[in-house]
């Protein structure tokens, strides 16, 4: 089970975009993720007249290290560390370390 998953609301805790909040679009591997409107870079794209693609400079999200992200806790309005625990019914869930609130009760 991963500490940060697709669809989580996260806050950047280090780097150029420190303090920005965003939604996780995709977790690429064990160390990187794509976050909406975070770590936006400009990419120069060459056009292809055969396929009708136009060229130019496009902006897109680049991967960011998971160690630079913290799960956003709406109760405290801050980023928070995540732990794991097993409930009485045997499910393994994530919880916020600061207040013990369970993250994903579905």
C-alpha positions in Angstrom: 0.0 0.0 0.0 1.3 3.4 -0.9 1.3 6.5 1.2 0.2 8.7 -1.7 -2.2 7.5 -4.3 -3.9 8.7 -7.4 -6.6 11.2 -6.6 -5.1 12.3 -3.3 -5.0 16.0 -2.4 -1.3 16.8 -1.6 0.8 19.9 -0.7 4.4 20.4 -1.9 6.7 20.7 1.1 10.0 21.3 -0.7 11.3 22.7 -4.0 10.4 25.4 -6.4 6.6 25.0 -5.9 6.7 24.8 -2.1 3.3 25.5 -0.6 1.2 24.7 -3.7 -1.7 22.3 -3.4 -2.8 19.9 -6.1 -4.5 16.6 -7.0 -2.3 13.6 -7.8 -2.9 12.7 -11.5 -0.7 9.6 -11.6 1.9 7.8 -9.6 4.6 6.9 -12.0 6.7 4.5 -9.9 7.8 4.2 -6.3 9.5 7.6 -6.3 7.6 10.0 -8.6 4.2 11.4 -9.2 2.4 13.9 -11.5 0.5 16.5 -9.7 -2.1 18.9 -11.2 -0.6 22.5 -11.7 2.6 21.6 -9.9 6.1 21.5 -11.4 4.8 22.9 -14.7 7.5 23.0 -17.4 7.6 24.3 -21.0 8.2 21.8 -23.7 9.2 22.8 -27.3 7.2 20.6 -29.7 7.9 20.2 -33.3 4.9 20.2 -35.6 4.1 17.4 -38.1 2.2 18.5 -41.2 1.4 14.8 -42.2 -0.6 14.2 -39.0 -1.9 17.8 -38.7 -0.1 18.4 -35.3 0.8 22.0 -34.7 4.1 22.9 -33.2 4.9 25.4 -30.5 5.7 25.7 -26.8 3.3 23.8 -24.6 3.2 23.7 -20.8 2.8 20.4 -19.0 3.3 18.9 -15.6 6.6 17.2 -14.9 7.1 14.4 -12.3 7.9 15.4 -8.8 9.5 13.3 -6.1 7.1 11.7 -3.6 9.4 12.8 -0.8 8.6 16.4 -1.6 4.9 15.8 -1.2 2.7 15.5 1.9 -0.9 14.4 2.1 -3.2 17.4 2.8 -5.1 17.2 6.0 -8.4 19.2 5.8 -8.8 19.2 9.6 -5.5 21.1 10.2 -5.2 22.8 6.7 -1.6 21.6 6.5 0.4 18.7 5.0 0.6 15.7 7.2 2.6 12.5 7.6 0.8 9.2 6.9 0.8 5.9 8.8 -0.8 2.6 8.4 -3.0 0.6 10.7 -5.3 -2.4 10.6 -8.9 -2.0 11.6 -10.9 -4.4 13.6 -12.5 -5.9 10.4 -9.1 -6.6 9.0 -8.8 -3.8 6.5 -5.4 -1.9 6.2 -6.0 1.8 6.0 -4.0 5.0 6.0 -4.3 7.6 8.8 -2.9 11.0 9.6 -0.1 10.9 12.2 -1.1 14.3 13.8 -4.7 13.5 14.8 -5.1 9.8 14.1 -8.0 10.4 11.6 -8.4 7.7 9.0 -7.7 8.9 5.4 -9.6 6.4 3.3 -12.7 5.0 4.8 -14.7 3.9 1.8 
